[in-house]
Amino acid sequence: MEKWEYKTLEFMMEGRGFLMSNGLKLDKFDDAINLMGDDGWELINTFTTNLSEGMTHQILCIFKRRKA
């Protein structure tokens, strides 16, 4: 039976870019997803949380990869 490990990353909206929970600023969301893919993680779902008036506050990304 295959076993999986999961990782959740939180991307905070800051101005026109993203700020990861570890403080790393990213101009492009694609860059962060590609970094995870380079480490063998597959994006399986995303969730957003919103502030008032529908403004996105954060994006939660769920990744998985096979356990070694």
CHARMM-style PDB file with segment names, atoms N, HN, CA, C and O in Angstrom:
ATOM      1  N   MET     1       0.832  -1.174   0.000  1.00  0.00      PROA
ATOM      2  CA  MET     1       0.000   0.000   0.000  1.00  0.00      PROA
ATOM      3  C   MET     1       0.892   1.258   0.000  1.00  0.00      PROA
ATOM      4  O   MET     1       1.840   1.368   0.778  1.00  0.00      PROA
ATOM      5  N   GLU     2       0.563   2.183  -0.881  1.00  0.00      PROA
ATOM      6  HN  GLU     2      -0.207   2.094  -1.513  1.00  0.00      PROA
ATOM      7  CA  GLU     2       1.326   3.427  -0.941  1.00  0.00      PROA
ATOM      8  C   GLU     2       1.035   4.287   0.279  1.00  0.00      PROA
ATOM      9  O   GLU     2      -0.089   4.334   0.778  1.00  0.00      PROA
ATOM     10  N   LYS     3       2.081   4.965   0.746  1.00  0.00      PROA
ATOM     11  HN  LYS     3       2.994   4.927   0.341  1.00  0.00      PROA
ATOM     12  CA  LYS     3       1.918   5.897   1.860  1.00  0.00      PROA
ATOM     13  C   LYS     3       2.331   7.281   1.392  1.00  0.00      PROA
ATOM     14  O   LYS     3       3.269   7.437   0.610  1.00  0.00      PROA
ATOM     15  N   TRP     4       1.615   8.282   1.885  1.00  0.00      PROA
ATOM     16  HN  TRP     4       0.853   8.155   2.520  1.00  0.00      PROA
ATOM     17  CA  TRP     4       1.825   9.659   1.463  1.00  0.00      PROA
ATOM     18  C   TRP     4       2.143  10.534   2.665  1.00  0.00      PROA
ATOM     19  O   TRP     4       1.723  10.252   3.787  1.00  0.00      PROA
ATOM     20  N   GLU     5       2.884  11.589   2.414  1.00  0.00      PROA
ATOM     21  HN  GLU     5       3.225  11.818   1.503  1.00  0.00      PROA
ATOM     22  CA  GLU     5       3.043  12.638   3.415  1.00  0.00      PROA
ATOM     23  C   GLU     5       2.468  13.915   2.826  1.00  0.00      PROA
ATOM     24  O   GLU     5       2.461  14.107   1.610  1.00  0.00      PROA
ATOM     25  N   TYR     6       1.992  14.776   3.697  1.00  0.00      PROA
ATOM     26  HN  TYR     6       1.998  14.620   4.684  1.00  0.00      PROA
ATOM     27  CA  TYR     6       1.303  15.989   3.267  1.00  0.00      PROA
ATOM     28  C   TYR     6       1.958  17.210   3.890  1.00  0.00      PROA
ATOM     29  O   TYR     6       2.536  17.146   4.975  1.00  0.00      PROA
ATOM     30  N   LYS     7       1.855  18.309   3.183  1.00  0.00      PROA
ATOM     31  HN  LYS     7       1.386  18.361   2.301  1.00  0.00      PROA
ATOM     32  CA  LYS     7       2.417  19.563   3.677  1.00  0.00      PROA
ATOM     33  C   LYS     7       1.445  20.678   3.316  1.00  0.00      PROA
ATOM     34  O   LYS     7       0.906  20.711   2.210  1.00  0.00      PROA
ATOM     35  N   THR     8       1.227  21.583   4.249  1.00  0.00      PROA
ATOM     36  HN  THR     8       1.664  21.556   5.148  1.00  0.00      PROA
ATOM     37  CA  THR     8       0.373  22.746   4.020  1.00  0.00      PROA
ATOM     38  C   THR     8       1.233  23.995   4.095  1.00  0.00      PROA
ATOM     39  O   THR     8       1.946  24.210   5.076  1.00  0.00      PROA
ATOM     40  N   LEU     9       1.166  24.811   3.067  1.00  0.00      PROA
ATOM     41  HN  LEU     9       0.587  24.637   2.270  1.00  0.00      PROA
ATOM     42  CA  LEU     9       1.870  26.091   3.064  1.00  0.00      PROA
ATOM     43  C   LEU     9       0.857  27.219   3.069  1.00  0.00      PROA
ATOM     44  O   LEU     9      -0.184  27.150   2.416  1.00  0.00      PROA
ATOM     45  N   GLU    10       1.184  28.255   3.818  1.00  0.00      PROA
ATOM     46  HN  GLU    10       2.030  28.312   4.349  1.00  0.00      PROA
ATOM     47  CA  GLU    10       0.328  29.426   3.920  1.00  0.00      PROA
ATOM     48  C   GLU    10       1.002  30.577   3.183  1.00  0.00      PROA
ATOM     49  O   GLU    10       2.149  30.920   3.470  1.00  0.00      PROA
ATOM     50  N   PHE    11       0.296  31.161   2.251  1.00  0.00      PROA
ATOM     51  HN  PHE    11      -0.636  30.883   2.019  1.00  0.00      PROA
ATOM     52  CA  PHE    11       0.789  32.314   1.510  1.00  0.00      PROA
ATOM     53  C   PHE    11      -0.070  33.507   1.884  1.00  0.00      PROA
ATOM     54  O   PHE    11      -1.270  33.530   1.610  1.00  0.00      PROA
ATOM     55  N   MET    12       0.549  34.497   2.511  1.00  0.00      PROA
ATOM     56  HN  MET    12       1.524  34.478   2.733  1.00  0.00      PROA
ATOM     57  CA  MET    12      -0.174  35.699   2.920  1.00  0.00      PROA
ATOM     58  C   MET    12      -0.121  36.717   1.792  1.00  0.00      PROA
ATOM     59  O   MET    12       0.911  36.895   1.144  1.00  0.00      PROA
ATOM     60  N   MET    13      -1.229  37.368   1.572  1.00  0.00      PROA
ATOM     61  HN  MET    13      -2.067  37.224   2.098  1.00  0.00      PROA
ATOM     62  CA  MET    13      -1.267  38.431   0.572  1.00  0.00      PROA
ATOM     63  C   MET    13      -0.622  39.679   1.177  1.00  0.00      PROA
ATOM     64  O   MET    13      -0.923  40.060   2.308  1.00  0.00      PROA
ATOM     65  N   GLU    14       0.250  40.294   0.424  1.00  0.00      PROA
ATOM     66  HN  GLU    14       0.495  39.984  -0.495  1.00  0.00      PROA
ATOM     67  CA  GLU    14       0.894  41.526   0.876  1.00  0.00      PROA
ATOM     68  C   GLU    14       1.058  42.423  -0.338  1.00  0.00      PROA
ATOM     69  O   GLU    14       1.933  42.188  -1.171  1.00  0.00      PROA
ATOM     70  N   GLY    15       0.242  43.427  -0.441  1.00  0.00      PROA
ATOM     71  HN  GLY    15      -0.469  43.618   0.236  1.00  0.00      PROA
ATOM     72  CA  GLY    15       0.319  44.306  -1.605  1.00  0.00      PROA
ATOM     73  C   GLY    15      -0.003  43.532  -2.861  1.00  0.00      PROA
ATOM     74  O   GLY    15      -1.065  42.920  -2.971  1.00  0.00      PROA
ATOM     75  N   ARG    16       0.924  43.561  -3.814  1.00  0.00      PROA
ATOM     76  HN  ARG    16       1.787  44.058  -3.724  1.00  0.00      PROA
ATOM     77  CA  ARG    16       0.705  42.867  -5.088  1.00  0.00      PROA
ATOM     78  C   ARG    16       1.386  41.513  -5.149  1.00  0.00      PROA
ATOM     79  O   ARG    16       1.296  40.822  -6.164  1.00  0.00      PROA
ATOM     80  N   GLY    17       2.067  41.123  -4.081  1.00  0.00      PROA
ATOM     81  HN  GLY    17       2.140  41.684  -3.256  1.00  0.00      PROA
ATOM     82  CA  GLY    17       2.774  39.844  -4.100  1.00  0.00      PROA
ATOM     83  C   GLY    17       2.323  38.961  -2.958  1.00  0.00      PROA
ATOM     84  O   GLY    17       1.269  39.183  -2.362  1.00  0.00      PROA
ATOM     85  N   PHE    18       3.124  37.964  -2.658  1.00  0.00      PROA
ATOM     86  HN  PHE    18       3.980  37.783  -3.142  1.00  0.00      PROA
ATOM     87  CA  PHE    18       2.823  37.014  -1.607  1.00  0.00      PROA
ATOM     88  C   PHE    18       3.936  37.057  -0.580  1.00  0.00      PROA
ATOM     89  O   PHE    18       5.080  37.376  -0.902  1.00  0.00      PROA
ATOM     90  N   LEU    19       3.597  36.737   0.649  1.00  0.00      PROA
ATOM     91  HN  LEU    19       2.667  36.478   0.910  1.00  0.00      PROA
ATOM     92  CA  LEU    19       4.580  36.592   1.708  1.00  0.00      PROA
ATOM     93  C   LEU    19       4.340  35.236   2.342  1.00  0.00      PROA
ATOM     94  O   LEU    19       3.280  34.995   2.921  1.00  0.00      PROA
ATOM     95  N   MET    20       5.322  34.346   2.237  1.00  0.00      PROA
ATOM     96  HN  MET    20       6.183  34.541   1.767  1.00  0.00      PROA
ATOM     97  CA  MET    20       5.165  33.027   2.831  1.00  0.00      PROA
ATOM     98  C   MET    20       5.251  33.150   4.341  1.00  0.00      PROA
ATOM     99  O   MET    20       5.798  34.122   4.861  1.00  0.00      PROA
ATOM    100  N   SER    21       4.708  32.164   5.044  1.00  0.00      PROA
ATOM    101  HN  SER    21       4.264  31.375   4.621  1.00  0.00      PROA
ATOM    102  CA  SER    21       4.686  32.205   6.500  1.00  0.00      PROA
ATOM    103  C   SER    21       6.094  32.230   7.092  1.00  0.00      PROA
ATOM    104  O   SER    21       6.261  32.640   8.241  1.00  0.00      PROA
ATOM    105  N   ASN    22       7.108  31.804   6.342  1.00  0.00      PROA
ATOM    106  HN  ASN    22       6.973  31.471   5.409  1.00  0.00      PROA
ATOM    107  CA  ASN    22       8.479  31.861   6.842  1.00  0.00      PROA
ATOM    108  C   ASN    22       9.149  33.199   6.531  1.00  0.00      PROA
ATOM    109  O   ASN    22      10.338  33.369   6.799  1.00  0.00      PROA
ATOM    110  N   GLY    23       8.395  34.155   5.967  1.00  0.00      PROA
ATOM    111  HN  GLY    23       7.429  34.017   5.750  1.00  0.00      PROA
ATOM    112  CA  GLY    23       8.925  35.490   5.708  1.00  0.00      PROA
ATOM    113  C   GLY    23       9.496  35.686   4.318  1.00  0.00      PROA
ATOM    114  O   GLY    23       9.852  36.810   3.964  1.00  0.00      PROA
ATOM    115  N   LEU    24       9.597  34.639   3.521  1.00  0.00      PROA
ATOM    116  HN  LEU    24       9.308  33.726   3.808  1.00  0.00      PROA
ATOM    117  CA  LEU    24      10.138  34.749   2.168  1.00  0.00      PROA
ATOM    118  C   LEU    24       9.134  35.447   1.264  1.00  0.00      PROA
ATOM    119  O   LEU    24       8.004  34.983   1.118  1.00  0.00      PROA
ATOM    120  N   LYS    25       9.536  36.559   0.655  1.00  0.00      PROA
ATOM    121  HN  LYS    25      10.454  36.937   0.773  1.00  0.00      PROA
ATOM    122  CA  LYS    25       8.639  37.269  -0.255  1.00  0.00      PROA
ATOM    123  C   LYS    25       8.776  36.696  -1.659  1.00  0.00      PROA
ATOM    124  O   LYS    25       9.879  36.405  -2.122  1.00  0.00      PROA
ATOM    125  N   LEU    26       7.656  36.542  -2.318  1.00  0.00      PROA
ATOM    126  HN  LEU    26       6.760  36.779  -1.942  1.00  0.00      PROA
ATOM    127  CA  LEU    26       7.645  36.014  -3.676  1.00  0.00      PROA
ATOM    128  C   LEU    26       6.838  36.942  -4.565  1.00  0.00      PROA
ATOM    129  O   LEU    26       5.719  37.324  -4.224  1.00  0.00      PROA
ATOM    130  N   ASP    27       7.407  37.302  -5.700  1.00  0.00      PROA
ATOM    131  HN  ASP    27       8.316  36.992  -5.977  1.00  0.00      PROA
ATOM    132  CA  ASP    27       6.678  38.138  -6.643  1.00  0.00      PROA
ATOM    133  C   ASP    27       5.657  37.334  -7.420  1.00  0.00      PROA
ATOM    134  O   ASP    27       4.633  37.866  -7.847  1.00  0.00      PROA
ATOM    135  N   LYS    28       5.933  36.059  -7.602  1.00  0.00      PROA
ATOM    136  HN  LYS    28       6.766  35.627  -7.255  1.00  0.00      PROA
ATOM    137  CA  LYS    28       5.048  35.220  -8.409  1.00  0.00      PROA
ATOM    138  C   LYS    28       4.682  33.961  -7.641  1.00  0.00      PROA
ATOM    139  O   LYS    28       5.541  33.280  -7.082  1.00  0.00      PROA
ATOM    140  N   PHE    29       3.413  33.673  -7.626  1.00  0.00      PROA
ATOM    141  HN  PHE    29       2.714  34.226  -8.080  1.00  0.00      PROA
ATOM    142  CA  PHE    29       2.919  32.465  -6.974  1.00  0.00      PROA
ATOM    143  C   PHE    29       3.515  31.223  -7.628  1.00  0.00      PROA
ATOM    144  O   PHE    29       3.805  30.238  -6.949  1.00  0.00      PROA
ATOM    145  N   ASP    30       3.699  31.270  -8.949  1.00  0.00      PROA
ATOM    146  HN  ASP    30       3.463  32.071  -9.501  1.00  0.00      PROA
ATOM    147  CA  ASP    30       4.271  30.136  -9.689  1.00  0.00      PROA
ATOM    148  C   ASP    30       5.633  29.732  -9.143  1.00  0.00      PROA
ATOM    149  O   ASP    30       5.946  28.543  -9.079  1.00  0.00      PROA
ATOM    150  N   ASP    31       6.443  30.705  -8.751  1.00  0.00      PROA
ATOM    151  HN  ASP    31       6.189  31.671  -8.804  1.00  0.00      PROA
ATOM    152  CA  ASP    31       7.780  30.404  -8.239  1.00  0.00      PROA
ATOM    153  C   ASP    31       7.706  29.486  -7.020  1.00  0.00      PROA
ATOM    154  O   ASP    31       8.478  28.533  -6.906  1.00  0.00      PROA
ATOM    155  N   ALA    32       6.786  29.771  -6.120  1.00  0.00      PROA
ATOM    156  HN  ALA    32       6.158  30.545  -6.212  1.00  0.00      PROA
ATOM    157  CA  ALA    32       6.651  28.963  -4.909  1.00  0.00      PROA
ATOM    158  C   ALA    32       6.196  27.551  -5.237  1.00  0.00      PROA
ATOM    159  O   ALA    32       6.714  26.583  -4.680  1.00  0.00      PROA
ATOM    160  N   ILE    33       5.231  27.429  -6.137  1.00  0.00      PROA
ATOM    161  HN  ILE    33       4.810  28.215  -6.590  1.00  0.00      PROA
ATOM    162  CA  ILE    33       4.725  26.109  -6.511  1.00  0.00      PROA
ATOM    163  C   ILE    33       5.824  25.297  -7.193  1.00  0.00      PROA
ATOM    164  O   ILE    33       5.964  24.103  -6.930  1.00  0.00      PROA
ATOM    165  N   ASN    34       6.596  25.929  -8.056  1.00  0.00      PROA
ATOM    166  HN  ASN    34       6.483  26.899  -8.270  1.00  0.00      PROA
ATOM    167  CA  ASN    34       7.688  25.236  -8.742  1.00  0.00      PROA
ATOM    168  C   ASN    34       8.774  24.790  -7.773  1.00  0.00      PROA
ATOM    169  O   ASN    34       9.353  23.719  -7.957  1.00  0.00      PROA
ATOM    170  N   LEU    35       9.064  25.576  -6.755  1.00  0.00      PROA
ATOM    171  HN  LEU    35       8.594  26.446  -6.605  1.00  0.00      PROA
ATOM    172  CA  LEU    35      10.048  25.169  -5.743  1.00  0.00      PROA
ATOM    173  C   LEU    35       9.589  23.898  -5.028  1.00  0.00      PROA
ATOM    174  O   LEU    35      10.390  22.995  -4.785  1.00  0.00      PROA
ATOM    175  N   MET    36       8.318  23.831  -4.699  1.00  0.00      PROA
ATOM    176  HN  MET    36       7.668  24.565  -4.897  1.00  0.00      PROA
ATOM    177  CA  MET    36       7.790  22.630  -4.047  1.00  0.00      PROA
ATOM    178  C   MET    36       7.857  21.435  -5.001  1.00  0.00      PROA
ATOM    179  O   MET    36       8.213  20.330  -4.592  1.00  0.00      PROA
ATOM    180  N   GLY    37       7.517  21.657  -6.264  1.00  0.00      PROA
ATOM    181  HN  GLY    37       7.227  22.554  -6.597  1.00  0.00      PROA
ATOM    182  CA  GLY    37       7.582  20.587  -7.257  1.00  0.00      PROA
ATOM    183  C   GLY    37       8.995  20.055  -7.428  1.00  0.00      PROA
ATOM    184  O   GLY    37       9.191  18.855  -7.620  1.00  0.00      PROA
ATOM    185  N   ASP    38       9.979  20.943  -7.359  1.00  0.00      PROA
ATOM    186  HN  ASP    38       9.820  21.918  -7.203  1.00  0.00      PROA
ATOM    187  CA  ASP    38      11.377  20.521  -7.462  1.00  0.00      PROA
ATOM    188  C   ASP    38      11.761  19.576  -6.328  1.00  0.00      PROA
ATOM    189  O   ASP    38      12.657  18.746  -6.485  1.00  0.00      PROA
ATOM    190  N   ASP    39      11.084  19.700  -5.183  1.00  0.00      PROA
ATOM    191  HN  ASP    39      10.356  20.374  -5.055  1.00  0.00      PROA
ATOM    192  CA  ASP    39      11.345  18.828  -4.036  1.00  0.00      PROA
ATOM    193  C   ASP    39      10.432  17.604  -4.015  1.00  0.00      PROA
ATOM    194  O   ASP    39      10.406  16.863  -3.032  1.00  0.00      PROA
ATOM    195  N   GLY    40       9.679  17.391  -5.107  1.00  0.00      PROA
ATOM    196  HN  GLY    40       9.701  17.992  -5.906  1.00  0.00      PROA
ATOM    197  CA  GLY    40       8.854  16.200  -5.217  1.00  0.00      PROA
ATOM    198  C   GLY    40       7.429  16.343  -4.708  1.00  0.00      PROA
ATOM    199  O   GLY    40       6.694  15.356  -4.662  1.00  0.00      PROA
ATOM    200  N   TRP    41       7.022  17.547  -4.324  1.00  0.00      PROA
ATOM    201  HN  TRP    41       7.619  18.349  -4.361  1.00  0.00      PROA
ATOM    202  CA  TRP    41       5.670  17.776  -3.819  1.00  0.00      PROA
ATOM    203  C   TRP    41       4.717  18.086  -4.961  1.00  0.00      PROA
ATOM    204  O   TRP    41       5.064  18.821  -5.886  1.00  0.00      PROA
ATOM    205  N   GLU    42       3.513  17.522  -4.895  1.00  0.00      PROA
ATOM    206  HN  GLU    42       3.232  16.925  -4.143  1.00  0.00      PROA
ATOM    207  CA  GLU    42       2.458  17.771  -5.878  1.00  0.00      PROA
ATOM    208  C   GLU    42       1.351  18.586  -5.208  1.00  0.00      PROA
ATOM    209  O   GLU    42       0.859  18.217  -4.142  1.00  0.00      PROA
ATOM    210  N   LEU    43       0.966  19.687  -5.837  1.00  0.00      PROA
ATOM    211  HN  LEU    43       1.366  19.986  -6.704  1.00  0.00      PROA
ATOM    212  CA  LEU    43      -0.135  20.500  -5.328  1.00  0.00      PROA
ATOM    213  C   LEU    43      -1.442  19.751  -5.558  1.00  0.00      PROA
ATOM    214  O   LEU    43      -1.759  19.377  -6.687  1.00  0.00      PROA
ATOM    215  N   ILE    44      -2.207  19.530  -4.472  1.00  0.00      PROA
ATOM    216  HN  ILE    44      -1.949  19.833  -3.555  1.00  0.00      PROA
ATOM    217  CA  ILE    44      -3.454  18.781  -4.625  1.00  0.00      PROA
ATOM    218  C   ILE    44      -4.694  19.620  -4.343  1.00  0.00      PROA
ATOM    219  O   ILE    44      -5.793  19.249  -4.757  1.00  0.00      PROA
ATOM    220  N   ASN    45      -4.539  20.753  -3.638  1.00  0.00      PROA
ATOM    221  HN  ASN    45      -3.647  21.054  -3.301  1.00  0.00      PROA
ATOM    222  CA  ASN    45      -5.704  21.592  -3.376  1.00  0.00      PROA
ATOM    223  C   ASN    45      -5.263  22.948  -2.851  1.00  0.00      PROA
ATOM    224  O   ASN    45      -4.158  23.095  -2.328  1.00  0.00      PROA
ATOM    225  N   THR    46      -6.133  23.932  -2.995  1.00  0.00      PROA
ATOM    226  HN  THR    46      -7.031  23.812  -3.420  1.00  0.00      PROA
ATOM    227  CA  THR    46      -5.901  25.261  -2.429  1.00  0.00      PROA
ATOM    228  C   THR    46      -7.187  25.741  -1.768  1.00  0.00      PROA
ATOM    229  O   THR    46      -8.293  25.379  -2.170  1.00  0.00      PROA
ATOM    230  N   PHE    47      -7.007  26.564  -0.746  1.00  0.00      PROA
ATOM    231  HN  PHE    47      -6.108  26.857  -0.419  1.00  0.00      PROA
ATOM    232  CA  PHE    47      -8.117  27.195  -0.048  1.00  0.00      PROA
ATOM    233  C   PHE    47      -7.751  28.651   0.175  1.00  0.00      PROA
ATOM    234  O   PHE    47      -6.582  28.973   0.386  1.00  0.00      PROA
ATOM    235  N   THR    48      -8.732  29.526   0.129  1.00  0.00      PROA
ATOM    236  HN  THR    48      -9.681  29.264  -0.042  1.00  0.00      PROA
ATOM    237  CA  THR    48      -8.477  30.932   0.431  1.00  0.00      PROA
ATOM    238  C   THR    48      -9.281  31.345   1.654  1.00  0.00      PROA
ATOM    239  O   THR    48     -10.355  30.809   1.928  1.00  0.00      PROA
ATOM    240  N   THR    49      -8.732  32.310   2.381  1.00  0.00      PROA
ATOM    241  HN  THR    49      -7.859  32.745   2.158  1.00  0.00      PROA
ATOM    242  CA  THR    49      -9.495  32.969   3.433  1.00  0.00      PROA
ATOM    243  C   THR    49      -9.626  34.418   3.018  1.00  0.00      PROA
ATOM    244  O   THR    49      -8.703  35.006   2.455  1.00  0.00      PROA
ATOM    245  N   ASN    50     -10.774  34.980   3.302  1.00  0.00      PROA
ATOM    246  HN  ASN    50     -11.524  34.502   3.760  1.00  0.00      PROA
ATOM    247  CA  ASN    50     -11.062  36.325   2.825  1.00  0.00      PROA
ATOM    248  C   ASN    50     -11.308  37.289   3.973  1.00  0.00      PROA
ATOM    249  O   ASN    50     -11.817  36.920   5.031  1.00  0.00      PROA
ATOM    250  N   LEU    51     -10.930  38.536   3.727  1.00  0.00      PROA
ATOM    251  HN  LEU    51     -10.516  38.836   2.868  1.00  0.00      PROA
ATOM    252  CA  LEU    51     -11.249  39.625   4.641  1.00  0.00      PROA
ATOM    253  C   LEU    51     -12.583  40.218   4.211  1.00  0.00      PROA
ATOM    254  O   LEU    51     -13.255  39.668   3.338  1.00  0.00      PROA
ATOM    255  N   SER    52     -12.956  41.293   4.795  1.00  0.00      PROA
ATOM    256  HN  SER    52     -12.410  41.739   5.504  1.00  0.00      PROA
ATOM    257  CA  SER    52     -14.206  41.943   4.403  1.00  0.00      PROA
ATOM    258  C   SER    52     -14.145  42.378   2.949  1.00  0.00      PROA
ATOM    259  O   SER    52     -13.066  42.590   2.396  1.00  0.00      PROA
ATOM    260  N   GLU    53     -15.284  42.504   2.352  1.00  0.00      PROA
ATOM    261  HN  GLU    53     -16.161  42.331   2.801  1.00  0.00      PROA
ATOM    262  CA  GLU    53     -15.433  42.932   0.961  1.00  0.00      PROA
ATOM    263  C   GLU    53     -14.791  41.966  -0.030  1.00  0.00      PROA
ATOM    264  O   GLU    53     -14.458  42.359  -1.148  1.00  0.00      PROA
ATOM    265  N   GLY    54     -14.615  40.707   0.368  1.00  0.00      PROA
ATOM    266  HN  GLY    54     -14.886  40.388   1.277  1.00  0.00      PROA
ATOM    267  CA  GLY    54     -14.127  39.687  -0.546  1.00  0.00      PROA
ATOM    268  C   GLY    54     -12.646  39.719  -0.864  1.00  0.00      PROA
ATOM    269  O   GLY    54     -12.199  39.002  -1.759  1.00  0.00      PROA
ATOM    270  N   MET    55     -11.870  40.529  -0.156  1.00  0.00      PROA
ATOM    271  HN  MET    55     -12.233  41.111   0.572  1.00  0.00      PROA
ATOM    272  CA  MET    55     -10.422  40.583  -0.408  1.00  0.00      PROA
ATOM    273  C   MET    55      -9.761  39.320   0.135  1.00  0.00      PROA
ATOM    274  O   MET    55     -10.011  38.927   1.274  1.00  0.00      PROA
ATOM    275  N   THR    56      -8.924  38.689  -0.673  1.00  0.00      PROA
ATOM    276  HN  THR    56      -8.721  39.008  -1.599  1.00  0.00      PROA
ATOM    277  CA  THR    56      -8.224  37.483  -0.238  1.00  0.00      PROA
ATOM    278  C   THR    56      -7.152  37.846   0.771  1.00  0.00      PROA
ATOM    279  O   THR    56      -6.319  38.719   0.527  1.00  0.00      PROA
ATOM    280  N   HSD    57      -7.183  37.167   1.904  1.00  0.00      PROA
ATOM    281  HN  HSD    57      -7.860  36.458   2.102  1.00  0.00      PROA
ATOM    282  CA  HSD    57      -6.228  37.406   2.984  1.00  0.00      PROA
ATOM    283  C   HSD    57      -5.047  36.440   2.892  1.00  0.00      PROA
ATOM    284  O   HSD    57      -3.894  36.837   3.063  1.00  0.00      PROA
ATOM    285  N   GLN    58      -5.342  35.188   2.625  1.00  0.00      PROA
ATOM    286  HN  GLN    58      -6.278  34.865   2.486  1.00  0.00      PROA
ATOM    287  CA  GLN    58      -4.290  34.180   2.533  1.00  0.00      PROA
ATOM    288  C   GLN    58      -4.740  33.059   1.613  1.00  0.00      PROA
ATOM    289  O   GLN    58      -5.929  32.864   1.362  1.00  0.00      PROA
ATOM    290  N   ILE    59      -3.744  32.326   1.116  1.00  0.00      PROA
ATOM    291  HN  ILE    59      -2.778  32.484   1.320  1.00  0.00      PROA
ATOM    292  CA  ILE    59      -3.996  31.134   0.314  1.00  0.00      PROA
ATOM    293  C   ILE    59      -3.292  29.976   1.009  1.00  0.00      PROA
ATOM    294  O   ILE    59      -2.096  30.045   1.293  1.00  0.00      PROA
ATOM    295  N   LEU    60      -4.039  28.920   1.280  1.00  0.00      PROA
ATOM    296  HN  LEU    60      -5.010  28.864   1.050  1.00  0.00      PROA
ATOM    297  CA  LEU    60      -3.467  27.706   1.852  1.00  0.00      PROA
ATOM    298  C   LEU    60      -3.330  26.687   0.737  1.00  0.00      PROA
ATOM    299  O   LEU    60      -4.292  26.401   0.024  1.00  0.00      PROA
ATOM    300  N   CYS    61      -2.142  26.145   0.590  1.00  0.00      PROA
ATOM    301  HN  CYS    61      -1.361  26.377   1.169  1.00  0.00      PROA
ATOM    302  CA  CYS    61      -1.867  25.157  -0.458  1.00  0.00      PROA
ATOM    303  C   CYS    61      -1.528  23.825   0.194  1.00  0.00      PROA
ATOM    304  O   CYS    61      -0.682  23.755   1.086  1.00  0.00      PROA
ATOM    305  N   ILE    62      -2.191  22.781  -0.254  1.00  0.00      PROA
ATOM    306  HN  ILE    62      -2.878  22.838  -0.979  1.00  0.00      PROA
ATOM    307  CA  ILE    62      -1.969  21.434   0.261  1.00  0.00      PROA
ATOM    308  C   ILE    62      -1.181  20.646  -0.787  1.00  0.00      PROA
ATOM    309  O   ILE    62      -1.578  20.562  -1.950  1.00  0.00      PROA
ATOM    310  N   PHE    63      -0.062  20.073  -0.354  1.00  0.00      PROA
ATOM    311  HN  PHE    63       0.261  20.141   0.590  1.00  0.00      PROA
ATOM    312  CA  PHE    63       0.813  19.287  -1.225  1.00  0.00      PROA
ATOM    313  C   PHE    63       0.907  17.864  -0.686  1.00  0.00      PROA
ATOM    314  O   PHE    63       0.683  17.622   0.500  1.00  0.00      PROA
ATOM    315  N   LYS    64       1.244  16.920  -1.576  1.00  0.00      PROA
ATOM    316  HN  LYS    64       1.426  17.117  -2.540  1.00  0.00      PROA
ATOM    317  CA  LYS    64       1.519  15.554  -1.135  1.00  0.00      PROA
ATOM    318  C   LYS    64       2.689  14.995  -1.938  1.00  0.00      PROA
ATOM    319  O   LYS    64       2.983  15.442  -3.047  1.00  0.00      PROA
ATOM    320  N   ARG    65       3.346  14.001  -1.339  1.00  0.00      PROA
ATOM    321  HN  ARG    65       3.107  13.638  -0.439  1.00  0.00      PROA
ATOM    322  CA  ARG    65       4.369  13.220  -2.043  1.00  0.00      PROA
ATOM    323  C   ARG    65       4.461  11.858  -1.374  1.00  0.00      PROA
ATOM    324  O   ARG    65       4.079  11.688  -0.216  1.00  0.00      PROA
ATOM    325  N   ARG    66       4.974  10.893  -2.125  1.00  0.00      PROA
ATOM    326  HN  ARG    66       5.284  11.031  -3.066  1.00  0.00      PROA
ATOM    327  CA  ARG    66       5.122   9.544  -1.579  1.00  0.00      PROA
ATOM    328  C   ARG    66       6.150   9.558  -0.451  1.00  0.00      PROA
ATOM    329  O   ARG    66       7.177  10.234  -0.523  1.00  0.00      PROA
ATOM    330  N   LYS    67       5.840   8.790   0.592  1.00  0.00      PROA
ATOM    331  HN  LYS    67       5.006   8.241   0.650  1.00  0.00      PROA
ATOM    332  CA  LYS    67       6.801   8.639   1.685  1.00  0.00      PROA
ATOM    333  C   LYS    67       7.957   7.777   1.210  1.00  0.00      PROA
ATOM    334  O   LYS    67       7.771   6.820   0.460  1.00  0.00      PROA
ATOM    335  N   ALA    68       9.134   8.125   1.652  1.00  0.00      PROA
ATOM    336  HN  ALA    68       9.285   8.903   2.261  1.00  0.00      PROA
ATOM    337  CA  ALA    68      10.329   7.362   1.263  1.00  0.00      PROA
ATOM    338  C   ALA    68      10.415   6.054   2.013  1.00  0.00      PROA
ATOM    339  OT1 ALA    68      11.357   5.287   1.811  1.00  0.00      PROA
TER     340      ALA     68
END
